[in-house]
Amino acid sequence: MPPSGQASGKGDNNDLPKPTNKVERTLQLTRVRDWCMERLSDLSMENRLSDARAITSEHLELLEKIDAHTTLWMIIEKTKP
């Protein structure tokens, strides 16, 4: 299951969370970190250690320390074809 806060696929930007303060952003990052940790655990239990190492390598900074001020935040907007 992907981290909460991802687009719902309905095509409406109103569906996307828009963190407005440090607490909301920190909570969102915490959910992403928790998802990563759960995924690491699942991969390790399935003996998929190279996949677990890849996730750890990709997200190590987030897994070590959550800092809403140093995380790049992007708003993704759909464009009309």
N, C-alpha and C positions, 0 to 999 in steps of 0.2 A: 504494500500500500504506500503510495507517495505521501510526502509530508503534507499536512493540511496547509491550505493557503495557496495551492496551485490552482490554475484556471479550471473552471468547471466544464469547459468545452462548449458553453452555450453561446459564445461569441460576443458576450457583452462585458465591457470593461468594468461595469458596476459589480460584476461577480468577483472581481479580484480584490483581495484585501489591500488596503492602503494604510500601512502603519504610519501613524502620525506623531508618535512620540517614542522616547527611548524605551519605555516599559513595553509598549506593543512590539517594537522591533526586537527587543531582547526575548520576549515570549515567542515570537515567530522563529527566531534563530534557535531557541531552545527546542522547539518542536522539530526543526530540521536535524539538530544534533541527536535528539532522541531517536528519530527515524534511522539515522545513520548507524547509531549504536545497535539498534535492534537488527538492522540488516547485517551488520558485521557479525553479530551473534548467530544469526540464522546461517550465514555462509560458513562460519566456522564449524557449526554443528553438522553441516552437510559436507564437511571436509573440502570446501572450496576455498582453500587458503590463499591462492593467488588472487582470486576475486576480492577477498576480504582485504588483502594488502593493497590492492588497487584503490579501493574505497578509502582506506586509511590514508594512503598517500595523497589522494585528491582532496580530502577534507580534513587533513590533520590540523590545520590552523583553527578551524571551527570546533573540532573535537577537543582541542586543548583549552581554548578560552573563547568565550562568547563576548564579543565587543561590537555593539551596534554602531559605534562611531567609526570603526575601521572597515566595516563590511560595505561592499559596493551594492547599492540598491538600484534596481532598474524597474521601470514601468514598461511593460510590453503592450504595445497597442497594435491591434489588427489593422491592416490596410486593405482597402477594397481592391479587388483584382482588376 
